[in-house]
Protein backbone atom coordinates (compact mmCIF):
# COMPACT_ATOMS: atom_id res chain seq x y z
CA UNK A 1 0.00 0.00 0.00
CA UNK A 2 1.20 3.50 -0.82
CA UNK A 3 2.42 5.40 2.25
CA UNK A 4 0.23 7.97 3.96
CA UNK A 5 1.80 11.31 4.89
CA UNK A 6 2.04 12.61 8.47
CA UNK A 7 3.17 16.16 9.26
CA UNK A 8 4.71 17.25 12.58
CA UNK A 9 3.45 20.04 14.80
CA UNK A 10 4.95 22.59 17.16
CA UNK A 11 7.69 21.17 19.35
CA UNK A 12 9.60 19.68 16.42
CA UNK A 13 11.38 22.97 15.67
CA UNK A 14 15.14 23.55 15.94
CA UNK A 15 17.53 26.31 14.91
CA UNK A 16 18.55 25.83 11.29
CA UNK A 17 15.64 23.58 10.33
CA UNK A 18 15.30 23.39 6.57
CA UNK A 19 18.64 25.04 5.82
CA UNK A 20 20.47 21.94 4.57
CA UNK A 21 17.51 21.15 2.31
CA UNK A 22 17.53 24.68 0.89
CA UNK A 23 21.26 24.48 0.18
CA UNK A 24 20.99 21.04 -1.46
CA UNK A 25 17.83 21.32 -3.56
CA UNK A 26 16.60 24.28 -5.68
CA UNK A 27 12.95 23.32 -5.05
CA UNK A 28 13.52 23.63 -1.30
CA UNK A 29 15.30 26.96 -1.73
CA UNK A 30 12.36 28.18 -3.82
CA UNK A 31 9.98 27.10 -1.05
CA UNK A 32 11.74 29.24 1.55
CA UNK A 33 11.92 32.17 -0.88
CA UNK A 34 8.17 31.78 -1.40
CA UNK A 35 7.65 31.77 2.38
CA UNK A 36 9.71 34.95 2.81
CA UNK A 37 7.63 36.70 0.15
CA UNK A 38 4.28 35.44 1.43
CA UNK A 39 4.99 36.54 5.00
CA UNK A 40 6.65 39.86 4.18
CA UNK A 41 9.76 39.11 6.26
CA UNK A 42 12.69 36.73 6.04
CA UNK A 43 11.43 33.55 7.70
CA UNK A 44 14.61 31.80 6.58
CA UNK A 45 16.75 34.33 8.47
CA UNK A 46 14.51 33.95 11.53
CA UNK A 47 15.15 30.19 11.41
CA UNK A 48 18.80 30.05 10.40
CA UNK A 49 20.57 33.04 11.97
CA UNK A 50 22.93 32.54 14.90
CA UNK A 51 20.52 34.24 17.32
CA UNK A 52 17.35 32.65 15.89
CA UNK A 53 14.52 32.23 18.41
CA UNK A 54 12.67 29.35 16.77
CA UNK A 55 10.66 28.66 19.93
CA UNK A 56 8.63 31.83 19.43
CA UNK A 57 5.21 30.55 18.44
CA UNK A 58 4.86 32.97 15.51
CA UNK A 59 8.21 31.77 14.09
CA UNK A 60 7.99 28.07 14.97
CA UNK A 61 4.62 27.52 13.29
CA UNK A 62 5.36 28.94 9.79
CA UNK A 63 8.90 27.57 10.09
CA UNK A 64 7.73 23.99 10.61
CA UNK A 65 5.19 24.35 7.79
CA UNK A 66 7.78 25.75 5.36
CA UNK A 67 10.30 23.04 6.27
CA UNK A 68 7.69 20.29 5.86
CA UNK A 69 6.60 21.70 2.50
CA UNK A 70 10.20 22.01 1.29
CA UNK A 71 10.99 18.38 2.21
CA UNK A 72 7.74 17.19 0.66
CA UNK A 73 8.55 18.99 -2.60
CA UNK A 74 12.01 17.39 -2.62
CA UNK A 75 10.45 13.94 -2.15
CA UNK A 76 8.19 14.65 -5.12
CA UNK A 77 11.00 16.04 -7.28
CA UNK A 78 13.15 13.00 -6.50
CA UNK A 79 10.35 10.60 -7.43
CA UNK A 80 10.01 9.28 -3.89
CA UNK A 81 6.37 10.34 -3.49
CA UNK A 82 3.53 10.95 -5.95
CA UNK A 83 0.89 13.03 -4.21
CA UNK A 84 -1.80 11.81 -6.61
CA UNK A 85 -1.28 8.33 -5.11
CA UNK A 86 -1.25 9.36 -1.43
CA UNK A 87 -4.21 7.58 0.24
CA UNK A 88 -4.57 9.94 3.20
CA UNK A 89 -2.68 12.47 5.28
CA UNK A 90 -2.79 14.03 8.73
CA UNK A 91 -0.84 16.53 10.79
CA UNK A 92 -0.42 17.01 14.53
CA UNK A 93 -2.12 20.30 15.48
CA UNK A 94 -0.19 22.85 13.38
CA UNK A 95 0.71 19.99 11.03
CA UNK A 96 -2.91 19.81 9.91
CA UNK A 97 -2.25 22.94 7.83
CA UNK A 98 0.64 21.16 6.10
CA UNK A 99 -1.68 18.23 5.39
CA UNK A 100 -4.39 20.51 3.98
CA UNK A 101 -1.81 22.22 1.76
CA UNK A 102 -0.66 18.84 0.40
CA UNK A 103 -4.27 17.86 -0.19
CA UNK A 104 -4.88 21.02 -2.23
CA UNK A 105 -7.29 22.69 0.21
CA UNK A 106 -4.95 25.69 0.72
CA UNK A 107 -2.31 27.39 -1.35
CA UNK A 108 1.06 27.38 0.39
CA UNK A 109 1.00 31.18 0.64
CA UNK A 110 -2.36 31.15 2.42
CA UNK A 111 -1.33 28.29 4.71
CA UNK A 112 1.84 30.17 5.73
CA UNK A 113 -0.03 33.41 6.42
CA UNK A 114 -2.68 31.56 8.42
CA UNK A 115 -0.22 29.74 10.66
CA UNK A 116 1.79 32.94 11.19
CA UNK A 117 -1.39 34.68 12.35
CA UNK A 118 -2.31 31.58 14.39
CA UNK A 119 1.09 31.66 16.07
CA UNK A 120 0.83 35.38 16.84
CA UNK A 121 -2.67 35.01 18.25
CA UNK A 122 -1.71 32.00 20.39
CA UNK A 123 1.38 33.81 21.70
CA UNK A 124 -0.74 36.84 22.67
CA UNK A 125 -3.34 34.66 24.38
CA UNK A 126 -0.59 32.92 26.32
CA UNK A 127 0.92 36.24 27.41
CA UNK A 128 -2.52 37.47 28.54
CA UNK A 129 -3.07 34.43 30.80
CA UNK A 130 -0.04 32.77 32.47
CA UNK A 131 -0.50 29.11 31.64
CA UNK A 132 1.24 25.93 30.55
CA UNK A 133 1.06 22.26 29.67
CA UNK A 134 1.80 19.08 31.62
CA UNK A 135 2.66 15.70 30.08
CA UNK A 136 1.30 12.73 32.03
CA UNK A 137 3.14 9.41 32.00
CA UNK A 138 1.17 6.32 32.94
CA UNK A 139 -2.23 8.00 32.58
CA UNK A 140 -5.36 6.78 30.82
CA UNK A 141 -7.90 9.10 29.26
CA UNK A 142 -10.14 8.44 32.26
CA UNK A 143 -7.50 9.22 34.91
CA UNK A 144 -6.28 12.27 32.97
CA UNK A 145 -9.83 13.61 32.67
CA UNK A 146 -10.49 13.06 36.39
CA UNK A 147 -7.25 14.85 37.27
CA UNK A 148 -8.10 17.77 34.96
CA UNK A 149 -11.57 18.09 36.49
CA UNK A 150 -10.09 18.20 39.99
CA UNK A 151 -7.40 20.73 39.03
CA UNK A 152 -9.98 22.91 37.26
CA UNK A 153 -11.11 24.13 40.69
CA UNK A 154 -7.99 26.31 40.57
CA UNK A 155 -8.52 27.59 37.00
CA UNK A 156 -8.82 26.39 33.43
CA UNK A 157 -7.51 22.82 33.05
CA UNK A 158 -8.29 20.44 30.19
CA UNK A 159 -7.02 17.33 28.47
CA UNK A 160 -5.22 18.88 25.48
CA UNK A 161 -3.52 16.03 23.62
CA UNK A 162 -4.31 12.33 23.41
CA UNK A 163 -1.14 11.50 21.49
CA UNK A 164 -0.54 7.81 22.22
CA UNK A 165 -1.44 5.19 24.84
CA UNK A 166 1.42 6.48 26.98
CA UNK A 167 1.32 10.23 26.27
CA UNK A 168 -1.56 12.42 27.40
CA UNK A 169 -1.11 16.15 27.97
CA UNK A 170 -3.04 18.57 30.16
CA UNK A 171 -3.28 22.27 29.41
CA UNK A 172 -4.38 25.13 31.65
CA UNK A 173 -3.73 28.13 33.82
CA UNK A 174 -0.59 27.93 35.96
CA UNK A 175 -2.44 27.50 39.27
CA UNK A 176 -4.45 24.62 37.83
CA UNK A 177 -1.38 22.98 36.31
CA UNK A 178 0.33 23.25 39.73
CA UNK A 179 -2.69 21.57 41.30
CA UNK A 180 -2.69 18.81 38.69
CA UNK A 181 1.00 18.11 39.22
CA UNK A 182 0.49 17.91 43.00
CA UNK A 183 -2.48 15.53 42.73
CA UNK A 184 -1.25 13.32 39.89
CA UNK A 185 -0.02 10.41 42.02
CA UNK A 186 -3.37 10.30 43.83
CA UNK A 187 -4.86 9.43 40.43
CA UNK A 188 -2.35 6.64 39.77
CA UNK A 189 -0.30 8.72 37.33
CA UNK A 190 3.33 7.72 37.48
CA UNK A 191 5.09 10.94 36.51
CA UNK A 192 4.50 14.46 35.17
CA UNK A 193 6.71 16.60 32.94
CA UNK A 194 6.21 20.34 32.44
CA UNK A 195 6.45 21.24 28.77
CA UNK A 196 8.49 24.20 27.56
CA UNK A 197 5.70 26.05 25.75
CA UNK A 198 4.42 29.61 25.70
CA UNK A 199 1.05 28.72 27.19
CA UNK A 200 -1.96 26.44 27.44
CA UNK A 201 -2.47 25.37 23.84
CA UNK A 202 -5.66 23.43 23.03
CA UNK A 203 -7.54 24.85 26.00
CA UNK A 204 -10.02 27.67 26.69
CA UNK A 205 -7.05 29.92 27.46
CA UNK A 206 -6.66 30.07 23.66
CA UNK A 207 -10.26 31.26 23.02
CA UNK A 208 -9.16 34.76 21.83
CA UNK A 209 -6.80 33.09 19.33
CA UNK A 210 -9.57 30.80 18.07
CA UNK A 211 -11.83 33.79 17.44
CA UNK A 212 -9.12 35.65 15.51
CA UNK A 213 -8.36 32.58 13.42
CA UNK A 214 -12.05 32.01 12.69
CA UNK A 215 -12.28 35.52 11.23
CA UNK A 216 -9.10 35.09 9.18
CA UNK A 217 -10.30 31.78 7.73
CA UNK A 218 -13.33 33.51 6.22
CA UNK A 219 -11.00 35.56 4.00
CA UNK A 220 -9.04 32.56 2.69
CA UNK A 221 -9.97 30.42 -0.28
CA UNK A 222 -10.47 26.83 0.86
CA UNK A 223 -11.01 24.10 -1.72
CA UNK A 224 -12.25 20.54 -1.42
CA UNK A 225 -9.21 18.42 -0.50
CA UNK A 226 -8.04 15.94 -3.14
CA UNK A 227 -6.65 13.64 -0.43
CA UNK A 228 -8.56 12.71 2.77
CA UNK A 229 -7.17 14.75 5.69
CA UNK A 230 -7.89 13.45 9.20
CA UNK A 231 -9.01 16.27 11.49
CA UNK A 232 -7.42 16.61 14.93
CA UNK A 233 -10.84 17.49 16.36
CA UNK A 234 -12.82 14.49 15.06
CA UNK A 235 -10.20 11.93 13.88
CA UNK A 236 -12.24 11.78 10.67
CA UNK A 237 -11.71 13.34 7.23
CA UNK A 238 -12.56 17.03 7.06
CA UNK A 239 -14.68 17.31 3.95
CA UNK A 240 -16.18 20.57 2.72
CA UNK A 241 -14.42 23.96 2.81
CA UNK A 242 -16.90 25.24 5.42
CA UNK A 243 -16.27 22.19 7.61
CA UNK A 244 -12.51 22.67 7.28
CA UNK A 245 -12.82 26.29 8.43
CA UNK A 246 -14.97 25.27 11.39
CA UNK A 247 -12.69 22.45 12.51
CA UNK A 248 -9.51 24.54 12.24
CA UNK A 249 -11.07 27.24 14.42
CA UNK A 250 -12.27 24.64 16.95
CA UNK A 251 -8.88 22.93 16.92
CA UNK A 252 -7.20 25.82 18.80
CA UNK A 253 -9.14 25.06 22.00
CA UNK A 254 -10.13 21.41 21.44
CA UNK A 255 -8.16 18.28 22.39
CA UNK A 256 -5.87 16.81 19.72
CA UNK A 257 -7.13 13.29 19.00
CA UNK A 258 -3.88 12.01 17.51
CA UNK A 259 -3.99 8.44 18.79
CA UNK A 260 -7.57 8.10 17.59
CA UNK A 261 -6.58 9.54 14.19
CA UNK A 262 -3.78 7.01 13.83
CA UNK A 263 -6.09 4.17 14.82
CA UNK A 264 -8.54 5.38 12.16
CA UNK A 265 -5.76 5.20 9.56
CA UNK A 266 -4.74 1.74 10.75
CA UNK A 267 -8.37 0.57 10.60
CA UNK A 268 -8.33 1.48 6.90
CA UNK A 269 -5.42 -0.93 6.47
CA UNK A 270 -2.76 1.80 6.39
CA UNK A 271 0.53 0.54 7.86
CA UNK A 272 3.11 2.58 5.91
CA UNK A 273 3.66 6.28 6.65
CA UNK A 274 6.14 9.02 5.75
CA UNK A 275 6.86 11.93 8.13
CA UNK A 276 8.39 14.84 6.13
CA UNK A 277 9.52 17.69 8.37
CA UNK A 278 11.72 18.52 11.34
CA UNK A 279 12.09 15.91 14.06
CA UNK A 280 10.81 12.35 14.38
CA UNK A 281 8.07 12.87 16.94
CA UNK A 282 5.29 11.15 14.99
CA UNK A 283 7.36 8.04 14.37
CA UNK A 284 7.88 7.77 18.12
CA UNK A 285 4.18 8.18 18.85
CA UNK A 286 3.30 5.50 16.31
CA UNK A 287 5.71 3.03 17.93
CA UNK A 288 3.75 3.49 21.16
CA UNK A 289 0.42 3.08 19.36
CA UNK A 290 1.06 0.25 16.87
CA UNK A 291 4.55 -1.24 16.76
CA UNK A 292 3.86 -3.13 13.52
CA UNK A 293 3.18 0.10 11.59
CA UNK A 294 6.15 1.78 9.91
CA UNK A 295 6.77 5.54 9.89
CA UNK A 296 9.75 6.69 7.83
CA UNK A 297 10.83 10.10 9.12
CA UNK A 298 12.47 12.35 6.53
CA UNK A 299 14.03 15.11 8.64
CA UNK A 300 17.61 15.24 7.32
CA UNK A 301 19.38 14.67 4.01
CA UNK A 302 20.61 11.36 5.40
CA UNK A 303 17.02 10.21 5.80
CA UNK A 304 16.41 10.89 2.10
CA UNK A 305 19.34 8.75 0.98
CA UNK A 306 18.30 5.99 3.41
Secondary structure, DSSP 8 states (H G I E B T S, - for coil): ---EEEE--TT---TTTTHHHHHH-HHHHHHHHHHHHHHTS-HHHHHHSTT--TTSHHHHHHHHHHHHHHHHHHHHHTTS--GGG--EEEESTTHHHHHHHHTTSS-HHHHHHHHHHHHHHHHHHHHHS-EEEEEEES--HHHHHHHHHHHGGGS-EEEEEEEETTEEEEEEEHHHHHHHHHHGGGGT--EEEE---SS-TTSGGGHHHHHHHHHHHHTS-----SSEEE-TTTSSB--SHHHHHHHHHHHTTS-B-HHHHHHHHHHTT--EEEEESSS-HHHHHHHHH-TTSEEEEE-SHHHHH-
